[in-house]
């Protein structure tokens, strides 16, 4: 078995960045003004943020089927017989199903891992899978290791409002109903228990209470490792840094990495969203 490892830009990293690690990456699509752009390639992050500030309507979609087919055919032509794919989760995108369909079409065996989220956990899974494979670890053990990590994953989002998420259709019905409520700071989450769909976690009325809900959720975890707590934001650096400091003050030994929220997710959350992601690589 000769395996090629494939992900997408839901990781927050471009195709060129992943190429340096020997991993194939397909760009998710962002549509704006009737034009479809490749995430992080023909639309960079700065342009994405500018579009949000200009209140342009954007939509996202899975990588173009032609891109997937061309990538997989090139993989096959290089002598690979199997693709190991960790795309953005099924609850948010049809990328996994498209990759499986195209793999079968070009004659490749397909191994797909649903991480039930995206962003850093997705990136960690595909990177670790290749590292273990390169060390000669069996595929069964690799899959089991990734599944154990995924089960510890939790992604929690604090919104300014839910209008972007309602338009995108990525909410569960219960979460969508919150869009009609006033004077709340909705706290939503996604993980394996929500099957990668964004669902309601809490309905506090102030940002301070919303942040406290997130901190209590963190405190309830049995383990928190220093290098696996991330706070992503959509053009809200100061708010993110202040919240990260609050978390570090209240939970001893935790370091929070502040990063940009991936644009394919930020399209749906809108400006000001804070998204905390935590998982356990020692699972």
Backbone torsions as a table, in degrees:
resi	resn	phi	psi	omega
1	UNK	NA	122.5	174.7
2	UNK	-113.1	117.6	-168.0
3	UNK	-111.5	132.0	170.8
4	UNK	-104.3	141.6	-176.3
5	UNK	-106.6	131.6	-171.2
6	UNK	-133.3	136.8	173.6
7	UNK	-138.1	-163.2	176.2
8	UNK	-140.9	-179.6	-174.6
9	UNK	-76.4	2.0	170.4
10	UNK	-60.6	-15.8	176.9
11	UNK	-72.9	-14.6	-174.4
12	UNK	85.8	3.8	179.1
13	UNK	-118.3	146.0	-176.8
14	UNK	-82.3	169.0	177.3
15	UNK	-59.6	-39.6	-179.0
16	UNK	-66.4	-39.7	177.8
17	UNK	-63.8	-43.8	-179.6
18	UNK	-68.8	-31.2	179.3
19	UNK	-58.0	-34.5	179.1
20	UNK	-63.7	-21.8	179.6
21	UNK	-102.6	8.0	178.8
22	UNK	74.9	24.8	-178.6
23	UNK	-118.7	136.7	177.4
24	UNK	-83.0	143.4	-178.7
25	UNK	-138.4	131.2	179.0
26	UNK	-106.9	134.5	-178.5
27	UNK	-77.7	129.6	168.5
28	UNK	-67.1	160.8	-176.3
29	UNK	-104.0	137.2	172.8
30	UNK	-121.9	120.9	-179.1
31	UNK	-99.7	132.6	179.1
32	UNK	-148.4	131.2	179.9
33	UNK	54.4	36.3	176.3
34	UNK	79.0	4.6	179.6
35	UNK	-114.0	136.1	178.6
36	UNK	-96.2	123.3	-178.2
37	UNK	-110.6	149.5	172.1
38	UNK	-81.4	122.5	-179.6
39	UNK	-58.3	131.8	177.9
40	UNK	68.6	3.5	178.4
41	UNK	-118.8	-73.1	177.6
42	UNK	-88.9	-10.0	166.6
43	UNK	-129.9	111.2	179.9
44	UNK	-85.1	176.1	-173.6
45	UNK	-66.8	-37.7	179.6
46	UNK	-62.3	-41.6	178.4
47	UNK	-64.7	-38.8	178.0
48	UNK	-61.0	-46.4	179.0
49	UNK	-63.9	-41.6	176.9
50	UNK	-58.3	-41.3	179.1
51	UNK	-61.9	-39.3	178.2
52	UNK	-64.0	-44.8	180.0
53	UNK	-64.7	-31.0	178.2
54	UNK	-84.8	5.3	177.7
55	UNK	57.8	33.5	175.3
56	UNK	-77.0	141.4	178.6
57	UNK	-80.8	123.0	177.9
58	UNK	-121.8	149.6	175.8
59	UNK	-128.8	157.5	177.3
60	UNK	-121.6	157.2	175.1
61	UNK	-153.0	168.9	-178.8
62	UNK	-67.9	166.6	177.0
63	UNK	-54.5	147.9	179.5
64	UNK	-59.3	137.2	-178.3
65	UNK	-58.6	-36.2	177.7
66	UNK	-63.8	-37.5	176.9
67	UNK	-63.5	-43.8	-179.2
68	UNK	-63.9	-45.8	-179.2
69	UNK	-61.3	-45.4	-179.7
70	UNK	-62.8	-41.8	179.3
71	UNK	-62.6	-46.8	-177.0
72	UNK	-70.1	-33.8	177.0
73	UNK	-67.0	-39.0	177.8
74	UNK	-65.2	-38.6	177.3
75	UNK	-61.8	-45.3	179.5
76	UNK	-64.0	-41.5	-178.8
77	UNK	-63.5	-22.8	177.9
78	UNK	-86.5	4.4	174.1
79	UNK	97.6	5.0	176.4
80	UNK	-78.3	148.8	176.2
81	UNK	-116.8	-6.8	-175.3
82	UNK	-141.0	142.0	170.8
83	UNK	-114.9	133.6	176.9
84	UNK	-109.6	111.8	-169.6
85	UNK	-115.8	131.9	171.1
86	UNK	-127.5	86.5	179.0
87	UNK	-91.7	179.9	170.2
88	UNK	-54.5	147.5	-167.5
89	UNK	-65.8	156.9	-178.9
90	UNK	-61.8	-30.8	-179.8
91	UNK	-65.8	-18.8	-179.2
92	UNK	-111.6	-18.5	-172.0
93	UNK	-157.3	158.0	174.8
94	UNK	-93.3	17.3	-176.1
95	UNK	-60.1	-42.5	-178.4
96	UNK	-60.0	-48.6	-178.5
97	UNK	-64.1	-37.2	178.8
98	UNK	-66.4	-41.4	178.6
99	UNK	-63.8	-41.9	179.3
100	UNK	-63.7	-44.7	179.9
101	UNK	-59.7	-44.9	-177.5
102	UNK	-71.1	-33.7	176.8
103	UNK	-61.1	-46.8	179.1
104	UNK	-62.6	-38.4	-175.6
105	UNK	-65.1	-37.6	-178.7
106	UNK	-92.6	-1.9	175.5
107	UNK	90.5	33.2	176.6
108	UNK	-110.3	143.5	170.5
109	UNK	-69.9	146.6	-174.8
110	UNK	-122.5	128.7	170.9
111	UNK	-123.0	119.0	-177.4
112	UNK	-121.6	136.4	178.5
113	UNK	-117.2	120.1	174.6
114	UNK	-88.9	114.7	-178.3
115	UNK	-86.3	-4.4	178.1
116	UNK	62.8	9.0	175.1
117	UNK	-149.1	-145.8	175.3
118	UNK	-157.8	-156.1	171.9
119	UNK	61.8	-132.4	-169.0
120	UNK	-67.3	-39.3	179.2
121	UNK	-63.6	-41.7	176.0
122	UNK	-58.9	-47.6	-179.9
123	UNK	-62.1	-42.2	-179.7
124	UNK	-61.5	-41.4	-178.0
125	UNK	-64.7	-47.1	-177.7
126	UNK	-69.6	-37.2	179.8
127	UNK	-65.9	-46.5	-179.2
128	UNK	-65.0	-38.8	179.7
129	UNK	-59.2	-46.0	179.6
130	UNK	-67.1	-41.4	179.4
131	UNK	-60.0	-43.6	179.9
132	UNK	-68.0	-40.7	178.7
133	UNK	-61.2	-43.5	179.9
134	UNK	-64.2	-22.8	177.7
135	UNK	-88.8	-1.0	177.6
136	UNK	89.4	12.7	178.9
137	UNK	-70.9	141.2	-177.4
138	UNK	-67.6	153.4	-178.0
139	UNK	-63.6	-36.0	178.6
140	UNK	-61.1	-41.6	-179.9
141	UNK	-69.6	-38.8	178.2
142	UNK	-60.9	-48.8	-179.8
143	UNK	-61.1	-43.3	-179.6
144	UNK	-64.0	-38.9	178.9
145	UNK	-64.1	-45.6	179.5
146	UNK	-63.5	-41.5	-179.9
147	UNK	-62.4	-37.5	179.1
148	UNK	-64.5	-41.0	178.3
149	UNK	-66.9	-44.8	-178.5
150	UNK	-59.1	-37.8	-179.8
151	UNK	-64.0	-21.8	178.5
152	UNK	-89.5	-7.8	-172.9
153	UNK	-72.9	144.5	176.0
154	UNK	-148.3	131.0	177.2
155	UNK	-125.1	124.6	-173.3
156	UNK	-124.7	132.1	-174.8
157	UNK	-121.0	134.6	173.7
158	UNK	-112.0	125.7	-172.8
159	UNK	-110.0	151.0	164.8
160	UNK	-75.5	-42.5	174.1
161	UNK	-159.0	172.2	-174.7
162	UNK	-108.8	12.1	-174.9
163	UNK	-61.0	-42.0	179.4
164	UNK	-64.1	-42.2	-178.6
165	UNK	-67.4	-38.1	179.0
166	UNK	-62.3	-43.4	-179.7
167	UNK	-63.5	-36.4	-176.3
168	UNK	-78.1	-15.5	177.3
169	UNK	72.1	20.5	-178.2
170	UNK	-92.8	1.8	-178.4
171	UNK	-91.0	152.7	167.3
172	UNK	-70.2	161.7	178.8
173	UNK	-55.6	-39.4	-179.6
174	UNK	-64.2	-40.9	179.8
175	UNK	-69.0	-36.6	-179.2
176	UNK	-62.4	-33.2	179.0
177	UNK	-62.1	-27.3	-179.8
178	UNK	-64.0	-23.0	-177.4
179	UNK	-60.7	-22.3	179.7
180	UNK	-91.5	-2.6	-178.7
181	UNK	-89.1	146.7	-179.3
182	UNK	-103.1	158.1	171.0
183	UNK	56.1	43.5	171.5
184	UNK	-130.0	157.6	172.6
185	UNK	-114.4	84.6	-172.1
186	UNK	-60.1	137.2	174.2
187	UNK	-111.9	116.6	-179.0
188	UNK	-117.0	164.6	179.4
189	UNK	-150.7	163.0	171.7
190	UNK	-146.8	143.3	180.0
191	UNK	-170.7	-165.1	-177.7
192	UNK	-65.8	-29.9	-178.8
193	UNK	-71.4	-25.5	177.8
194	UNK	-97.6	4.6	-179.0
195	UNK	57.7	33.9	176.8
196	UNK	77.5	6.2	173.4
197	UNK	-92.3	150.5	179.5
198	UNK	-84.9	121.6	-173.9
199	UNK	-129.7	166.4	-179.0
200	UNK	-72.1	133.3	171.5
201	UNK	-111.8	-40.1	-180.0
202	UNK	-160.0	161.4	-177.9
203	UNK	-130.9	57.9	178.9
204	UNK	-70.0	161.9	-176.6
205	UNK	-99.5	-9.4	179.6
206	UNK	-132.0	158.2	178.3
207	UNK	-63.1	-39.7	179.9
208	UNK	-60.0	-43.4	179.2
209	UNK	-68.6	-35.6	177.7
210	UNK	-62.8	-42.9	178.7
211	UNK	-65.8	-36.6	178.1
212	UNK	-64.6	-37.5	176.9
213	UNK	-59.6	-44.1	-179.4
214	UNK	-65.0	-43.7	-178.9
215	UNK	-63.8	-41.7	177.8
216	UNK	-64.0	-35.5	177.0
217	UNK	-63.7	-41.5	177.2
218	UNK	-64.0	-44.3	-179.1
219	UNK	-60.7	-28.8	-177.3
220	UNK	-77.5	-11.2	178.9
221	UNK	-68.8	146.4	179.2
222	UNK	-73.3	-32.0	178.3
223	UNK	-140.5	142.6	171.5
224	UNK	-135.7	118.1	179.1
225	UNK	-96.5	142.3	-170.6
226	UNK	-54.0	-38.8	-171.7
227	UNK	-92.1	9.3	-176.9
228	UNK	-127.3	35.3	172.3
229	UNK	-122.3	118.7	-174.9
230	UNK	-128.0	139.1	176.2
231	UNK	-121.4	108.3	-179.3
232	UNK	-97.5	153.1	-178.4
233	UNK	-144.6	159.9	175.7
234	UNK	-111.2	93.9	-179.4
235	UNK	52.2	47.4	179.0
236	UNK	-139.4	51.5	-173.6
237	UNK	-57.2	-48.6	-177.4
238	UNK	-63.7	-43.5	177.9
239	UNK	-62.9	-40.0	180.0
240	UNK	-65.9	-43.5	179.6
241	UNK	-64.3	-38.6	178.7
242	UNK	-66.7	-40.7	178.9
243	UNK	-68.2	-40.4	178.2
244	UNK	-59.9	-43.1	178.8
245	UNK	-63.3	-38.1	178.2
246	UNK	-63.5	-42.5	178.2
247	UNK	-62.8	-46.7	-178.2
248	UNK	-64.3	-31.7	178.5
249	UNK	-71.4	-38.0	-174.6
250	UNK	-87.5	-20.5	-179.7
251	UNK	-123.7	104.8	-175.1
252	UNK	-61.8	136.2	174.8
253	UNK	85.7	-2.4	-179.0
254	UNK	-94.0	133.6	172.5
255	UNK	-115.0	128.0	-177.8
256	UNK	-103.6	124.2	177.0
257	UNK	-88.3	121.0	178.9
258	UNK	-92.8	124.4	-175.7
259	UNK	-138.9	167.7	173.0
260	UNK	-77.3	140.8	173.2
261	UNK	-73.0	137.0	-177.2
262	UNK	-57.3	141.7	-172.6
263	UNK	-64.5	-34.2	-179.9
264	UNK	-64.6	-23.1	174.7
265	UNK	-90.2	-41.3	-179.1
266	UNK	-61.0	-26.7	174.7
267	UNK	-54.0	-38.3	-174.9
268	UNK	-91.4	-26.7	-178.9
269	UNK	-84.6	-31.5	-174.9
270	UNK	82.5	177.3	-178.4
271	UNK	-66.3	148.7	172.9
272	UNK	86.6	-8.5	-179.0
273	UNK	-65.8	140.4	172.1
274	UNK	-114.8	132.5	-177.2
275	UNK	-131.4	114.2	178.1
276	UNK	-96.3	131.0	176.9
277	UNK	-125.5	131.6	-179.0
278	UNK	-138.4	143.4	176.9
279	UNK	-158.2	170.8	-174.8
280	UNK	-121.3	106.8	-179.3
281	UNK	-76.1	-11.2	179.2
282	UNK	-94.7	12.6	-179.3
283	UNK	-61.6	NA	NA
